């Protein structure tokens, strides 16, 4: 339940300018979650949300900029080094990695911030990448394959 609620929080702050914990709690309640201010406060801390300037001039909650550049580069290198096979199928991309590498490789893919990627699911040696359509899946598959060429 906590993970689902925290994913909902990310969705809410991605689509609306939420300035206070009370506004976030109200948005969660509108989506059927029974939360207290303490729960919302804990979720904000665990998600490491930050306040940034909104277009309106006020402030809003946002996800922090992902890992430092060095960490992102290391994750990308691990992804490239662990790739075995990449194939697009409809709106999915299936990525085969060395055994035990899929979770780190999926984290690297998530950190790339490619707009075509809706989400990733990783097992031990396989990653499923969901995209909006087949064209996006082909594009992502091609981009992932090209990582091994560098």
N, C-alpha and C positions, 0 to 999 in steps of 0.2 A: 504494500500500500504506500509506503514511504517513497519508494522509487517512482511509482506511478505519479504520486503527488508532486514530487520534485521535477519530473519530466513535464508535468502540467504547468508548473511555475515557469520553466524555461520557455514553454510555448506562450504563456501569457505575457511575459516580459518582452518576448520577441515580436509580439503583435500589438502591444499597447504600451503607452507611457505610464508606468506604475511608479508613483513617487514615494508612497509610504507603505509601511507594513499593513496598515489598516486597509488600504486600497487593494493590496495583494490578497489579504484574507477575504475581502468581499468578493473579489474575482474568483477565488477558489470556491467560496460558498455557492456562487452562481453556477459553478460547474459541478455541484453536488458534494463537495468535500466539507466535512465538519471539522474546522480547524480553530485553534486558539491563536492569539497573538504570540504566545510563547512558541508554539509549533512553527509558525511562519518565521519567527526570528531565528529559530534553530535551523530551519531549512535554508534561509538566506546565508547563514554562517557556513553550513556544510557545503552549499553550492558555491561559496566564495563570491557571491554577487557583489557588485560594486555600484556606486552611484555615478552616473555620467550626466553631462549636460544634454538635455532634450532639445529638439528643434524649437520648442516653445520658449526656451530660455530657462525653464525650471530644471529639475533633476529627475532622473528615472533610474530604475534598477536595470543592470545589464550584466551579461556574463563577462567575466574578466577576459582580457586577451589571453589566448591559450599560452602554452608553455613558452619559455624563452626560445629565441631563435636556435641556440645550440641544441636544446632538447629536441625541437622539431626536426632539425637536420639529422640528429642521431636516429630518431624514429623513422624518418624517411629512408635513411641508409639501411636500417634494419629491414624495412619493407622491401626495398630493392634487393637486398641480399637474400631474403627468404622466399622470394617469388619462385614458384615452379610453373604455374599455368594460369592463364587468365582467359575467360570466355564469357561473352555476352549471350544472354538468353532472354528474349522478350525485354522486360524492364528490369532485369536483374543482371548483375555481373558476378560470376563465381570466380573467386581467387583461391587457388591452391598454394599453400606455403609449406615450408619445412615443418615437420611435426613440432608442436609447441610454440609456433611463431605467430599464429593467426591473431591472437589478442593484441599483441604489440603492433602488428602490421595494420590491424583495423584502427587502432588508436592513431597511428600515423595518417591513415586515410581520413579519419575524422578531423585531424588537426589541419589538413590541407585546406579545408574550408571550400571545397569545390561545390558550387551551387547546384549542380546536377544530382548530387548525392543526397537522397532523402534520409538514409540511415544505413548503418552496417550492423551485421550480426556475425560474431566470430565464434568458432568452435576451436578445436585443437589445431587443425591444419587447413581449415576452410573458412572463407569469409564470403558472406552474401552481402552484396551492395544493392540496395533498392534505389531505383531512379524513377523519374516521372514517366518515361517512355523509352521505347527501343532505341531511338536515335541517341538519347542521353547515355543509355547503357553502352552502345557501341563507342561513343566518344570517351567514356570513362575507361572502358577496357583498353582502348588504344593508348590513352594517357598512362595507365598503370603499366602496360607492356613497355612503353618507352622509358620507364624508370630504370629498367634493367640495362638499357643501352648506355647510360651515363657512367 
